[in-house]
Amino acid sequence: MKPLYISATLQDCGKTTAIVGLMEALRKSGYDVGYMKPVGQRYVLYEGANVDEDAVLARHAFHLVDSPVDMSPIAVERGFTERYIFHRDPKPLEKRILESAGRLRAAHHCLIVEGTGHAGVGSCFDLSNARVAHLLGAPVIIITEGGIGRAIDEVALSLSLFRKHHVQVLGVILNKTWPQKLEKIQRAVATGLAHLGTRLLGVIPFRAQLGYPRMEQIAVELGGKVLCGNQNIGNPIEHTVVAAMAPQHVCSYIRQNTLVITPGDRIDNVLISITACPIERGLTRPVTGILLTGGFEPPASILTLIESIGIPVVLCQDDTYTVAARLNEMRFKIRPEDTDKIEAAKELIRENVNVPDLVARLADNM
């Protein structure tokens, strides 16, 4: 079977969700499925090499034993693009991708290939998604976000580049669609895509759970110091409140699983968040984490109290505005330890994408 290339119209459209679900569905159809991300932009040091974090996720979630470097042959490290532009030579990069893909295809019946961003990402070093898909001879599925006009417009842009590179697009999966508008959107987008000469393969409803970060991720991204609550540092964050108001107003903004951001010297807001809110709002877990700003560390007695409740507290040196702004810009990906999100992704694909039909289409492309 030819490799299956998963692209997207934008960053964070939900490729990882789709890939996790598709790999599980293909496995249950009897296929030994491998994974590859030829060009990775977000990488970690893994087994002595820079490996894209999505490849690490796939390796752990599906217990793959392939070489991490084959699963992620090119990591776009700092300065990579500039060096390439002044010393342009795509052949060594293409050779690396093809050799890795060859070893993976020899080991598996089917290979899922994950792209990076939209069809044109990577063009600056001659490895756009469209070029890599052509290089691998892989038909493409495009992932886009729910909506009607914007989704169709963005798919049209990607289609034009894939077609320029003579890459077959099997269809589109519409992700993050509001459930209450799903049927209406599905009908309109299916018709709009047909006008573009492609088809809708599935519509995945929005599942907020998949986007919730955990307190430990926030601590790492912000470079914060964990003061207490390490045992619950994996708490999910569903809501965020900047507690810069008078303490009597704080509780009205707190909901279930809320991250409270407040200056470290606003002990009044810290105390009311952890003591009054559970009583006043009747919530089982209102505050799931506290982010203290300004580098102000509260007295040991206060930390002891918070520790007894089990709420993780992270101290940041930046001011409240800077911390809140940085947090608002962050995007959190599914990680190997996010077993609940992995299972949710599998369920979403299983229930909303016609995988047997997709398998048949892939078989026709052998």
C-alpha positions as CSV (number, residue, x, y, z in Angstrom):
1,M,0.0,0.0,0.0
2,K,1.2,3.5,-0.8
3,P,2.0,5.8,2.1
4,L,-0.8,8.0,3.3
5,Y,0.1,11.6,3.7
6,I,-1.8,13.7,6.3
7,S,-1.6,17.5,5.6
8,A,-3.5,20.4,7.0
9,T,-4.6,23.9,5.9
10,L,-3.1,25.5,9.0
11,Q,-1.1,24.7,12.1
12,D,-3.1,23.2,14.9
13,C,-6.0,22.0,12.7
14,G,-5.9,18.6,14.4
15,K,-3.5,16.4,12.3
16,T,-2.3,14.6,15.4
17,T,-5.9,13.8,16.4
18,A,-6.7,12.4,13.0
19,I,-3.4,10.4,12.7
20,V,-3.8,8.8,16.1
21,G,-7.4,7.8,15.2
22,L,-6.5,6.6,11.7
23,M,-3.5,4.5,12.9
24,E,-5.8,2.8,15.4
25,A,-8.5,2.2,12.9
26,L,-6.1,0.8,10.3
27,R,-4.6,-1.5,12.9
28,K,-8.0,-2.8,13.8
29,S,-8.5,-3.4,10.0
30,G,-5.5,-5.8,10.1
31,Y,-2.7,-3.5,8.9
32,D,0.7,-3.2,10.5
33,V,1.0,0.6,10.4
34,G,4.2,2.7,10.7
35,Y,4.6,6.4,11.2
36,M,6.8,9.1,9.8
37,K,7.1,12.9,10.0
38,P,9.7,13.7,7.3
39,V,10.1,17.4,8.4
40,G,9.7,18.4,12.0
41,Q,9.7,21.9,13.4
42,R,9.0,21.1,17.1
43,Y,11.6,18.6,18.3
44,V,13.0,17.2,21.5
45,L,16.2,15.4,22.3
46,Y,15.2,11.8,22.2
47,E,17.6,8.8,22.3
48,G,20.6,11.0,21.4
49,A,19.0,12.8,18.4
50,N,16.7,15.7,17.7
51,V,13.3,14.1,17.0
52,D,10.0,15.7,16.3
53,E,7.7,15.5,19.3
54,D,4.9,14.0,17.2
55,A,7.1,11.1,16.2
56,V,7.8,10.5,19.9
57,L,4.1,10.5,20.6
58,A,3.4,8.0,17.8
59,R,6.3,5.8,18.9
60,H,5.0,5.5,22.5
61,A,1.3,5.5,21.8
62,F,1.6,2.6,19.3
63,H,4.6,0.9,20.7
64,L,6.6,1.2,17.6
65,V,10.2,0.0,17.6
66,D,11.5,1.8,14.4
67,S,14.5,4.0,14.6
68,P,13.4,7.5,15.9
69,V,15.6,9.1,13.2
70,D,13.8,7.2,10.5
71,M,10.5,8.3,12.0
72,S,11.8,11.9,12.1
73,P,14.6,12.2,9.5
74,I,14.8,16.0,9.4
75,A,14.5,18.3,12.4
76,V,14.5,22.0,11.4
77,E,16.9,23.3,14.0
78,R,17.7,26.9,14.8
79,G,19.5,28.4,11.8
80,F,18.6,25.5,9.5
81,T,16.5,27.6,7.0
82,E,19.0,30.4,6.7
83,R,21.9,28.1,6.1
84,Y,20.0,26.2,3.4
85,I,18.9,29.4,1.6
86,F,22.6,30.4,1.1
87,H,23.8,26.8,0.4
88,R,20.8,25.4,-1.5
89,D,21.0,21.6,-2.3
90,P,17.8,19.6,-1.8
91,K,19.3,16.3,-2.9
92,P,20.8,15.2,0.5
93,L,17.6,16.1,2.3
94,E,15.5,14.2,-0.2
95,K,17.8,11.2,0.0
96,R,17.5,11.1,3.8
97,I,13.7,11.2,3.6
98,L,13.6,8.5,0.9
99,E,16.0,6.2,2.7
100,S,14.1,6.5,6.0
101,A,10.8,5.9,4.2
102,G,12.2,2.9,2.5
103,R,13.2,1.2,5.8
104,L,9.8,2.0,7.4
105,R,7.8,0.7,4.4
106,A,9.8,-2.5,4.4
107,A,8.8,-3.0,8.1
108,H,5.1,-2.2,7.8
109,H,2.1,-2.8,5.5
110,C,1.1,0.8,5.6
111,L,2.9,4.0,6.4
112,I,1.2,7.2,7.8
113,V,3.2,10.3,6.9
114,E,2.5,13.5,8.9
115,G,3.0,16.8,7.2
116,T,3.9,20.2,8.8
117,G,1.3,22.9,8.6
118,H,-0.3,23.8,5.2
119,A,0.8,22.5,1.8
120,G,3.4,25.2,1.3
121,V,5.3,24.9,4.6
122,G,8.9,23.9,3.9
123,S,9.0,25.6,0.6
124,C,11.8,27.8,1.9
125,F,14.1,24.7,1.9
126,D,12.5,22.9,-1.1
127,L,10.6,20.4,1.0
128,S,7.0,21.7,1.1
129,N,4.3,19.2,2.1
130,A,3.3,19.0,-1.6
131,R,6.9,18.3,-2.7
132,V,7.5,15.6,0.0
133,A,4.1,13.9,-0.8
134,H,5.2,13.8,-4.4
135,L,8.6,12.5,-3.5
136,L,7.0,9.6,-1.5
137,G,4.3,8.9,-4.1
138,A,1.8,9.4,-1.3
139,P,-1.9,10.3,-1.8
140,V,-3.0,13.0,0.6
141,I,-5.8,13.7,3.1
142,I,-6.2,17.4,4.1
143,I,-7.3,18.3,7.6
144,T,-9.1,21.6,8.1
145,E,-11.1,23.2,10.8
146,G,-14.9,23.4,11.0
147,G,-16.8,26.2,9.4
148,I,-17.9,26.7,5.8
149,G,-16.4,29.5,3.8
150,R,-13.0,29.6,5.5
151,A,-12.6,25.8,5.3
152,I,-13.4,25.7,1.6
153,D,-11.1,28.6,0.8
154,E,-8.2,27.2,2.7
155,V,-8.6,23.8,1.1
156,A,-8.6,25.4,-2.3
157,L,-5.2,26.9,-1.6
158,S,-3.7,23.6,-0.6
159,L,-5.3,21.7,-3.5
160,S,-3.7,24.1,-6.0
161,L,-0.2,23.3,-4.7
162,F,-0.7,19.6,-4.4
163,R,-2.1,19.5,-7.9
164,K,0.9,21.5,-9.2
165,H,3.1,18.7,-7.8
166,H,0.8,16.0,-9.3
167,V,-0.2,14.7,-5.9
168,Q,-3.5,12.9,-5.6
169,V,-5.8,14.3,-2.8
170,L,-8.1,11.6,-1.5
171,G,-10.3,14.1,0.3
172,V,-10.8,16.3,3.3
173,I,-11.5,15.7,7.0
174,L,-13.3,18.6,8.7
175,N,-12.2,18.9,12.3
176,K,-13.3,20.9,15.3
177,T,-16.8,21.4,14.1
178,W,-19.4,22.7,16.5
179,P,-21.8,19.8,17.2
180,Q,-24.9,22.0,17.1
181,K,-24.0,23.1,13.6
182,L,-22.5,19.8,12.3
183,E,-25.2,18.7,9.9
184,K,-25.6,22.1,8.3
185,I,-21.8,22.5,7.9
186,Q,-21.4,19.0,6.6
187,R,-23.9,19.5,3.8
188,A,-22.5,22.8,2.7
189,V,-18.8,21.8,2.9
190,A,-19.4,18.5,1.1
191,T,-21.0,20.4,-1.8
192,G,-18.4,23.2,-1.8
193,L,-15.6,20.6,-1.9
194,A,-17.3,18.8,-4.8
195,H,-17.1,22.1,-6.7
196,L,-13.3,22.0,-6.1
197,G,-13.1,18.5,-7.4
198,T,-12.5,16.7,-4.1
199,R,-14.7,15.1,-1.4
200,L,-15.5,15.2,2.3
201,L,-14.2,12.1,4.1
202,G,-15.6,12.9,7.6
203,V,-16.6,15.6,10.0
204,I,-15.2,15.5,13.5
205,P,-17.1,17.4,16.2
206,F,-15.2,19.8,18.5
207,R,-13.9,18.1,21.7
208,A,-12.6,20.7,24.1
209,Q,-10.8,18.1,26.2
210,L,-8.2,17.6,23.4
211,G,-7.0,21.2,23.8
212,Y,-6.8,21.3,27.6
213,P,-3.1,21.8,28.7
214,R,-1.8,20.3,32.0
215,M,-0.2,22.3,34.7
216,E,3.2,20.7,34.1
217,Q,3.1,21.8,30.5
218,I,2.4,25.4,31.5
219,A,5.3,25.3,34.0
220,V,7.7,24.0,31.4
221,E,6.6,26.5,28.6
222,L,6.9,29.5,31.0
223,G,10.1,28.3,32.6
224,G,8.3,28.5,36.0
225,K,9.4,27.0,39.4
226,V,7.1,24.5,41.0
227,L,6.7,25.6,44.6
228,C,4.3,22.9,45.8
229,G,1.7,20.4,44.6
230,N,4.1,18.2,42.5
231,Q,1.8,15.2,43.1
232,N,-1.0,16.9,41.1
233,I,1.2,18.8,38.5
234,G,-0.6,16.8,35.8
235,N,-3.9,18.5,36.6
236,P,-5.9,19.6,33.4
237,I,-6.6,23.3,32.9
238,E,-10.1,24.0,31.4
239,H,-10.3,27.7,32.2
240,T,-8.0,30.6,33.1
241,V,-8.7,33.7,35.3
242,V,-6.3,36.6,35.9
243,A,-7.1,37.5,39.5
244,A,-6.1,41.1,39.4
245,M,-9.4,42.3,40.9
246,A,-10.4,42.8,44.6
247,P,-10.6,39.4,46.4
248,Q,-14.4,39.5,46.8
249,H,-14.8,39.4,43.1
250,V,-12.4,36.5,42.3
251,C,-14.8,33.6,43.0
252,S,-17.4,34.7,40.4
253,Y,-14.8,34.1,37.7
254,I,-13.7,30.7,38.8
255,R,-15.2,27.5,37.2
256,Q,-14.3,23.9,37.3
257,N,-10.6,23.2,36.7
258,T,-9.5,26.8,36.7
259,L,-5.9,28.1,36.5
260,V,-5.6,31.3,38.7
261,I,-3.0,33.8,37.6
262,T,-2.2,36.4,40.2
263,P,0.8,38.4,41.5
264,G,2.7,36.4,44.1
265,D,2.2,39.1,46.7
266,R,-1.6,39.0,46.3
267,I,-2.0,36.5,49.2
268,D,-5.7,37.6,49.6
269,N,-6.6,36.4,46.1
270,V,-4.6,33.2,46.6
271,L,-6.4,32.4,49.9
272,I,-9.9,33.2,48.7
273,S,-9.4,31.1,45.5
274,I,-8.5,28.0,47.5
275,T,-10.9,28.4,50.5
276,A,-14.0,30.3,49.6
277,C,-14.7,29.1,46.0
278,P,-15.3,25.4,46.7
279,I,-18.0,26.5,49.3
280,E,-19.5,29.4,47.5
281,R,-19.7,27.9,44.0
282,G,-20.2,24.2,45.0
283,L,-17.5,23.0,42.6
284,T,-15.6,19.8,43.2
285,R,-12.3,21.0,41.8
286,P,-12.5,24.8,41.1
287,V,-8.8,25.7,41.2
288,T,-6.6,23.1,39.6
289,G,-3.4,25.3,39.6
290,I,-2.0,28.7,40.6
291,L,0.4,30.7,38.6
292,L,2.2,33.3,40.7
293,T,3.8,36.2,38.8
294,G,6.4,38.9,39.4
295,G,8.8,36.5,41.2
296,F,7.1,37.1,44.5
297,E,7.2,33.9,46.5
298,P,4.5,33.7,49.3
299,P,5.4,32.9,52.9
300,A,6.1,29.2,53.8
301,S,2.9,29.1,55.9
302,I,0.8,29.9,52.9
303,L,2.6,27.3,50.7
304,T,2.1,24.7,53.5
305,L,-1.7,25.4,53.4
306,I,-1.9,25.1,49.7
307,E,0.2,21.9,49.7
308,S,-2.2,20.4,52.2
309,I,-5.0,20.9,49.7
310,G,-2.9,19.5,46.8
311,I,-3.0,22.4,44.4
312,P,0.2,22.9,42.3
313,V,1.7,26.3,42.5
314,V,4.2,27.6,39.9
315,L,6.2,30.8,40.3
316,C,7.1,32.9,37.3
317,Q,9.4,35.9,37.2
318,D,7.5,37.9,34.5
319,D,4.7,40.3,35.3
320,T,1.1,39.2,35.2
321,Y,0.3,40.7,31.7
322,T,3.3,39.1,30.1
323,V,2.5,35.7,31.6
324,A,-1.1,35.9,30.6
325,A,-0.2,37.0,27.0
326,R,2.3,34.3,26.6
327,L,-0.1,31.7,27.8
328,N,-2.8,32.9,25.4
329,E,-0.4,32.3,22.5
330,M,0.6,28.8,23.5
331,R,-0.6,25.7,21.7
332,F,-0.4,22.4,23.5
333,K,0.0,19.2,21.6
334,I,-1.1,15.7,22.7
335,R,1.8,13.9,24.5
336,P,2.5,10.2,25.1
337,E,1.3,10.5,28.7
338,D,-2.1,12.0,27.7
339,T,-3.8,8.6,27.5
340,D,-7.2,10.2,27.9
341,K,-6.7,12.4,24.9
342,I,-5.3,9.5,22.8
343,E,-8.3,7.4,23.5
344,A,-10.6,10.4,22.7
345,A,-8.9,10.9,19.4
346,K,-9.3,7.2,18.5
347,E,-13.0,7.4,19.3
348,L,-13.6,10.5,17.3
349,I,-12.1,9.0,14.1
350,R,-13.8,5.7,14.7
351,E,-17.2,7.3,15.0
352,N,-16.9,10.1,12.3
353,V,-14.7,8.8,9.5
354,N,-15.6,6.0,7.1
355,V,-12.3,4.1,7.5
356,P,-13.2,1.0,5.5
357,D,-14.0,3.3,2.5
358,L,-10.6,5.0,3.0
359,V,-8.8,1.7,3.2
360,A,-10.5,0.7,-0.1
361,R,-9.3,3.9,-1.7
362,L,-5.8,3.4,-0.5
363,A,-5.8,-0.2,-1.8
364,D,-6.9,1.2,-5.2
365,N,-3.8,3.3,-5.2
366,M,-1.4,0.4,-4.7
